[in-house]
Amino acid sequence: MNKIPKISVPVFTVERKGCWVAYCPVLKLYGYSQKDEQTALKDFDSAIETFFHVQDTLGTLNNTLLKLGWTRHDHRVAAPTKQYNSAFSPYREKSSHKAREISLPLAYA
């Protein structure tokens, strides 16, 4: 039985003007909610699921991840490592950063 590979990605959450935003810079995906942070993270999880489904269905997942700076070595994938502490970024506060485990499609394992 194949085990679905998982990888941790950074997700930043921030509240701005009554709206919670969850952002993953290594996938350039967002989730949001006007309710609370947890709902924004759930919306983000749905966005990731949709992203992988569409990319996998179109057969473009590998190229898309490579364009986003991901690497693949010996059947292992790695998200790009960047510093997200730009003075211009609303996501620079360490307290807003959360690691989020995502499941990769089996075809990409």
Backbone as CSV, one residue per row, in Angstrom:
resi,resn,N_x,N_y,N_z,CA_x,CA_y,CA_z,C_x,C_y,C_z
1,MET,0.838,-1.181,0.000,0.000,0.000,0.000,0.882,1.244,0.000
2,ASN,0.638,2.164,-0.933,1.420,3.394,-1.023,0.986,4.379,0.045
3,LYS,1.977,4.975,0.659,1.710,6.006,1.651,1.739,7.360,0.945
4,ILE,0.733,8.173,1.184,0.672,9.488,0.556,1.744,10.369,1.202
5,PRO,2.667,10.900,0.372,3.731,11.731,0.940,3.190,13.050,1.461
6,LYS,3.805,13.525,2.531,3.415,14.796,3.119,4.649,15.684,3.198
7,ILE,4.413,16.967,3.111,5.491,17.935,3.223,4.957,19.132,3.994
8,SER,5.829,19.752,4.781,5.425,20.943,5.535,5.715,22.195,4.719
9,VAL,4.771,23.097,4.722,4.939,24.374,4.034,4.613,25.495,5.018
10,PRO,5.245,26.660,4.837,4.929,27.780,5.723,3.600,28.408,5.333
11,VAL,2.808,28.699,6.337,1.543,29.402,6.118,1.508,30.558,7.110
12,PHE,1.291,31.742,6.587,1.220,32.935,7.414,-0.234,33.359,7.520
13,THR,-0.621,33.748,8.706,-1.977,34.261,8.881,-1.885,35.689,9.406
14,VAL,-2.795,36.496,8.930,-2.827,37.891,9.356,-4.274,38.376,9.289
15,GLU,-4.619,39.257,10.189,-5.954,39.849,10.204,-5.822,41.292,9.757
16,ARG,-6.554,41.624,8.714,-6.531,42.983,8.177,-7.954,43.435,7.877
17,LYS,-8.342,44.532,8.477,-9.639,45.152,8.217,-10.802,44.166,8.309
18,GLY,-10.795,43.353,9.363,-11.901,42.430,9.604,-11.888,41.166,8.767
19,CYS,-10.793,40.907,8.068,-10.696,39.709,7.236,-9.409,38.966,7.573
20,TRP,-9.519,37.673,7.829,-8.353,36.826,8.076,-7.848,36.267,6.756
21,VAL,-6.531,36.319,6.566,-5.899,35.788,5.365,-4.860,34.757,5.781
22,ALA,-4.869,33.606,5.114,-3.843,32.581,5.281,-3.108,32.497,3.946
23,TYR,-1.793,32.682,3.979,-1.009,32.758,2.748,0.186,31.818,2.810
24,CYS,0.399,31.083,1.724,1.540,30.184,1.597,2.426,30.704,0.468
25,PRO,3.552,31.338,0.800,4.393,31.928,-0.244,5.045,30.913,-1.173
26,VAL,5.294,29.683,-0.715,5.958,28.696,-1.576,5.004,28.093,-2.606
27,LEU,3.712,28.298,-2.430,2.726,27.853,-3.421,1.948,29.028,-4.006
28,LYS,2.148,30.198,-3.423,1.431,31.406,-3.823,-0.085,31.183,-3.785
29,LEU,-0.538,30.584,-2.690,-1.958,30.302,-2.482,-2.458,31.027,-1.245
30,TYR,-3.725,31.403,-1.292,-4.380,32.106,-0.193,-5.649,31.387,0.239
31,GLY,-6.007,31.593,1.474,-7.324,31.265,1.988,-7.762,32.480,2.782
32,TYR,-9.050,32.676,2.929,-9.481,33.836,3.698,-10.815,33.572,4.378
33,SER,-11.106,34.419,5.343,-12.380,34.335,6.052,-12.647,35.658,6.748
34,GLN,-13.903,36.021,6.809,-14.289,37.189,7.594,-14.670,36.769,9.004
35,LYS,-14.664,35.451,9.251,-15.071,34.933,10.555,-13.904,34.867,11.539
36,ASP,-12.906,33.997,11.243,-11.780,33.831,12.161,-10.598,33.153,11.460
37,GLU,-9.496,33.056,12.180,-8.266,32.485,11.630,-8.439,31.020,11.229
38,GLN,-9.105,30.247,12.047,-9.294,28.820,11.746,-10.079,28.611,10.455
39,THR,-11.080,29.431,10.229,-11.867,29.326,9.000,-11.019,29.717,7.798
40,ALA,-10.140,30.695,7.958,-9.220,31.071,6.876,-8.283,29.915,6.560
41,LEU,-7.803,29.210,7.580,-6.921,28.058,7.365,-7.672,26.907,6.683
42,LYS,-8.941,26.721,7.034,-9.747,25.694,6.356,-9.940,26.052,4.885
43,ASP,-10.172,27.325,4.604,-10.309,27.773,3.222,-8.991,27.572,2.472
44,PHE,-7.888,27.819,3.149,-6.574,27.585,2.562,-6.385,26.099,2.234
45,ASP,-6.791,25.225,3.146,-6.695,23.776,2.894,-7.495,23.381,1.650
46,SER,-8.659,23.986,1.476,-9.464,23.725,0.268,-8.750,24.228,-0.977
47,ALA,-8.087,25.373,-0.863,-7.350,25.927,-2.005,-6.204,25.000,-2.404
48,ILE,-5.501,24.455,-1.421,-4.397,23.523,-1.727,-4.934,22.272,-2.400
49,GLU,-6.024,21.736,-1.870,-6.618,20.533,-2.453,-7.009,20.786,-3.914
50,THR,-7.636,21.904,-4.171,-8.036,22.263,-5.539,-6.809,22.462,-6.424
51,PHE,-5.799,23.146,-5.909,-4.572,23.382,-6.655,-3.950,22.065,-7.117
52,PHE,-3.746,21.134,-6.177,-3.122,19.862,-6.536,-4.002,19.041,-7.477
53,HIS,-5.306,19.062,-7.258,-6.214,18.312,-8.126,-6.136,18.825,-9.562
54,VAL,-6.226,20.132,-9.729,-6.202,20.722,-11.070,-4.848,20.494,-11.735
55,GLN,-3.770,20.772,-11.017,-2.431,20.596,-11.593,-2.167,19.138,-11.970
56,ASP,-2.568,18.225,-11.107,-2.366,16.798,-11.375,-3.207,16.351,-12.568
57,THR,-4.457,16.801,-12.633,-5.349,16.445,-13.742,-4.803,16.954,-15.075
58,LEU,-4.276,18.175,-15.079,-3.741,18.758,-16.302,-2.346,18.231,-16.642
59,GLY,-1.724,17.543,-15.695,-0.371,17.038,-15.914,0.688,18.120,-15.844
60,THR,0.384,19.203,-15.143,1.304,20.337,-15.078,1.917,20.544,-13.699
61,LEU,1.667,19.640,-12.777,2.125,19.820,-11.401,3.639,19.973,-11.314
62,ASN,4.378,19.089,-11.953,5.836,19.141,-11.868,6.361,20.481,-12.373
63,ASN,5.927,20.901,-13.550,6.399,22.169,-14.115,5.995,23.364,-13.257
64,THR,4.783,23.339,-12.732,4.317,24.445,-11.897,5.158,24.559,-10.628
65,LEU,5.403,23.424,-9.966,6.210,23.467,-8.744,7.637,23.906,-9.039
66,LEU,8.200,23.457,-10.151,9.556,23.889,-10.518,9.596,25.391,-10.764
67,LYS,8.560,25.939,-11.411,8.493,27.380,-11.652,8.375,28.164,-10.342
68,LEU,7.779,27.533,-9.331,7.638,28.173,-8.024,8.902,28.022,-7.173
69,GLY,9.931,27.347,-7.713,11.191,27.208,-6.992,11.373,25.909,-6.234
70,TRP,10.438,24.973,-6.383,10.551,23.683,-5.722,11.648,22.875,-6.402
71,THR,12.203,21.918,-5.665,13.214,21.026,-6.229,12.773,19.580,-6.026
72,ARG,13.329,18.726,-6.877,13.008,17.301,-6.787,14.301,16.514,-6.970
73,HIS,14.630,15.703,-5.966,15.838,14.884,-6.001,15.515,13.496,-5.453
74,ASP,15.869,12.490,-6.209,15.676,11.102,-5.755,14.270,10.848,-5.219
75,HIS,13.279,11.256,-5.959,11.864,11.047,-5.601,11.457,11.790,-4.338
76,ARG,12.222,12.782,-3.935,11.849,13.622,-2.801,11.636,15.038,-3.317
77,VAL,10.648,15.681,-2.799,10.390,17.069,-3.191,10.711,17.984,-2.022
78,ALA,11.088,19.186,-2.348,11.392,20.169,-1.311,10.874,21.529,-1.747
79,ALA,10.214,22.180,-0.831,9.742,23.545,-1.075,10.942,24.472,-1.035
80,PRO,10.862,25.593,-1.720,11.975,26.534,-1.668,12.152,27.083,-0.258
81,THR,13.374,27.348,0.091,13.639,27.934,1.404,13.941,29.401,1.195
82,LYS,13.150,30.229,1.812,13.303,31.677,1.693,13.133,32.297,3.064
83,GLN,13.644,33.485,3.184,13.411,34.279,4.380,12.211,35.172,4.101
84,TYR,11.215,35.137,4.968,10.005,35.924,4.772,9.944,37.046,5.802
85,ASN,11.030,37.797,5.893,11.056,38.839,6.910,11.252,40.224,6.318
86,SER,10.848,40.400,5.086,10.948,41.703,4.443,10.170,42.746,5.250
87,ALA,10.748,43.900,5.359,10.082,44.976,6.094,8.788,45.391,5.412
88,PHE,8.624,45.030,4.144,7.435,45.399,3.392,6.352,44.332,3.441
89,SER,6.661,43.184,4.013,5.721,42.073,4.012,4.840,42.081,5.252
90,PRO,3.525,41.959,5.081,2.652,41.859,6.255,2.787,40.497,6.932
91,TYR,3.535,39.574,6.309,3.686,38.221,6.830,5.024,38.031,7.519
92,ARG,5.688,39.107,7.894,7.034,39.006,8.448,7.044,38.619,9.924
93,GLU,5.938,38.788,10.613,5.894,38.508,12.043,5.945,37.006,12.278
94,LYS,6.940,36.583,13.061,7.109,35.148,13.296,5.876,34.518,13.936
95,SER,5.161,35.276,14.742,3.998,34.717,15.423,2.893,34.326,14.440
96,SER,2.922,34.915,13.237,1.882,34.604,12.271,2.218,33.390,11.419
97,HIS,3.434,32.854,11.569,3.896,31.735,10.752,3.519,30.403,11.401
98,LYS,2.944,29.518,10.588,2.596,28.178,11.053,3.036,27.188,9.991
99,ALA,3.614,26.083,10.416,3.935,25.026,9.456,2.644,24.250,9.213
100,ARG,2.383,23.927,7.970,1.170,23.204,7.604,1.581,21.999,6.792
101,GLU,1.167,20.810,7.220,1.464,19.606,6.450,0.444,19.444,5.354
102,ILE,0.953,19.230,4.138,0.071,19.006,3.002,0.399,17.656,2.388
103,SER,-0.587,17.033,1.803,-0.397,15.756,1.130,-0.153,16.000,-0.352
104,LEU,0.903,15.409,-0.854,1.211,15.512,-2.272,0.502,14.401,-3.030
105,PRO,0.103,14.639,-4.258,-0.520,13.577,-5.057,0.448,12.409,-5.232
106,LEU,-0.068,11.198,-5.251,0.771,10.011,-5.387,1.627,10.049,-6.644
107,ALA,1.100,10.648,-7.698,1.852,10.714,-8.952,3.122,11.544,-8.802
108,TYR,3.165,12.408,-7.782,4.325,13.254,-7.591,5.297,12.669,-6.580
109,ALA,4.922,11.592,-5.942,5.774,10.986,-4.917,6.989,10.333,-5.510
